[in-house]
Amino acid sequence: MKSREYMLKVANEIIGDSMISSQQFIETGWNSIILVINGVTALKFPRDIRSSGKLEYEMKIISLLDGFPFNVPHYEIVEIENDTVGIYRFIEGMPLSSIMDLGGNLLSDFSRYFEYTFSFDPLKMERAGIMVVDAEGWIEKEVKILEEFRRSIGKHVNQESLEDLSERIKDMSHSLIPEDIGLIHGDFYRGNVLVNPDCSGISGVIDWGESGSGDLAFDLASLSVDFSEDVIIRLIPHGFSARSRKYLERMRIYKSIEPLYTLFYLNRFGKDAEIKKLSGEFNRRMQGDEFH
């Protein structure tokens, strides 16, 4: 893991020591650490080689977001000290995790977000060399992810629950249609959506490294972890609302899977206490009424 001293040294080389009056480290990301200089310039340091590839991929995705209604990081890549660093203008805002409910203009902004993603032309991704999946390909991908979870964190969670989830994902082949596949952020969670200090709207969406082609219900499910399903269903664009029930069914499956992603990353860092607590949350969701 990169030390703060190392990252400050790199920042000094890029920006110049005399130009730095303040610095702030944001170390909550699984794949990268952000160093904010003077409250204006952000340096994104990938945690490892794999994460460096995600940074390059993220740049490619962001370059396709013409007309996106909110701020996104626009990177300049610098190779220094045998490291790849992404530099962008810092996007100010509070993480979505600090918001208690989606009301007023904020709800309207989320509607704008989903209007954009649901209508995004997948040919843009295809022409940029980004793999575009169909419904069958998406299901295969999700099943493989669950298999990876079983190998890496299976000892922490109920095996029958994992098998049940795998079967439910396979069963989604009966509900997915081509129109259900589109652009997803892929990590549309608490810290990656930034809101204005007065909660009047979305100020930016960051960390697009997991984005691409997928089930449009996936990002909806991410929001449903923290907010009411009744509210989230209202965000589905009008042209797709006739299939709201199908989106809701898949949202509940993805919501149940959500703790496994965090468990997977916690396992990478040996966070045993956090793993024990979160594995209980996963088992609780599987025993609850999320699917009914």
C-alpha positions, 0 to 999 in steps of 0.5 A, spaced: 500 500 500 502 506 498 504 511 504 502 518 505 509 520 504 510 517 497 503 520 495 505 527 497 512 526 494 509 525 487 504 531 488 510 535 489 514 533 483 507 534 479 505 540 482 511 543 485 512 544 493 511 551 493 504 551 490 501 546 495 498 549 501 493 544 503 492 536 502 487 531 504 487 524 503 481 520 501 482 513 503 475 510 503 476 507 495 477 499 494 481 500 488 484 507 489 486 513 494 485 520 492 489 526 494 486 533 494 491 538 493 489 546 495 481 543 495 482 544 487 486 538 484 485 531 485 490 526 484 488 518 484 493 513 486 491 506 484 492 501 489 495 496 485 497 494 478 490 491 477 487 498 479 491 502 474 488 498 469 481 500 471 483 507 471 485 507 464 478 503 463 474 509 467 477 514 462 475 511 456 468 510 459 467 517 461 470 519 454 463 517 452 458 520 456 457 526 452 451 530 455 451 527 462 448 531 466 453 532 472 460 533 473 465 527 472 472 526 473 476 528 467 483 525 468 490 527 465 494 521 466 501 522 469 506 516 469 511 518 475 515 514 480 513 507 476 506 509 477 500 511 474 497 517 477 490 520 474 489 528 475 483 531 475 479 537 478 476 535 484 469 535 485 466 538 491 460 535 494 457 530 500 457 523 499 450 520 498 451 516 505 450 523 509 443 524 506 437 521 509 432 521 504 431 523 496 426 529 496 425 535 492 430 536 487 435 531 489 429 526 487 429 529 480 436 529 479 436 521 480 431 521 475 435 525 470 441 520 471 436 514 470 433 517 464 440 518 461 443 511 463 437 508 460 437 511 454 444 511 452 446 507 446 450 501 447 453 502 440 458 508 443 461 502 448 462 497 442 465 502 437 470 504 443 472 497 444 468 496 450 465 489 451 457 489 450 453 484 453 446 481 452 442 478 457 445 471 457 452 474 457 450 478 463 447 472 467 453 468 465 458 474 468 454 474 474 454 467 476 461 467 475 462 473 480 458 468 485 463 463 484 469 467 485 465 469 492 464 462 493 472 460 492 474 467 496 469 468 502 465 461 502 467 460 509 464 466 511 457 465 509 451 460 508 453 455 502 446 454 501 444 461 500 450 462 495 447 456 491 440 459 492 442 466 489 446 463 483 439 459 481 435 466 482 440 469 477 440 463 472 432 464 473 433 471 471 434 469 464 426 468 463 425 476 465 431 479 462 429 482 455 434 486 450 431 493 452 433 491 460 441 491 458 444 498 458 449 503 461 450 502 468 455 505 473 456 498 476 458 501 483 453 506 484 453 506 492 454 511 498 460 515 496 460 515 489 454 520 488 456 527 491 450 531 493 450 539 494 451 541 501 444 544 501 442 537 498 439 541 493 441 536 487 447 531 485 454 535 484 457 529 481 458 522 480 465 519 481 469 512 480 466 509 473 471 503 473 466 498 474 461 501 469 459 498 462 454 494 459 449 490 464 442 490 467 439 497 468 436 494 475 443 493 477 444 501 479 437 501 481 438 496 486 444 500 489 440 505 491 435 501 494 440 498 499 439 505 503 432 508 500 425 505 500 424 501 494 417 505 493 421 511 491 427 507 487 421 504 482 419 511 481 426 513 478 425 508 472 424 512 466 417 512 463 418 508 457 420 502 461 415 503 467 411 498 464 416 493 467 417 496 474 415 489 477 420 485 473 426 491 475 423 490 482 424 482 482 431 483 480 433 489 484 431 485 490 436 479 488 442 484 487 440 487 493 442 481 497 448 480 493 451 487 495 454 485 502 458 479 498 462 485 494 464 488 500 466 482 504 470 480 498 474 486 498 474 486 506 477 479 505 483 482 501 485 486 507 484 481 512 478 485 516 476 479 520 472 483 525 468 487 519 467 480 515 464 477 521 459 483 522 457 483 515 456 476 513 451 476 518 448 482 514 448 477 508 445 471 512 439 476 515 437 478 508 437 471 505 433 469 510 428 475 510 423 477 505 427 481 500 424 476 494 417 476 496 
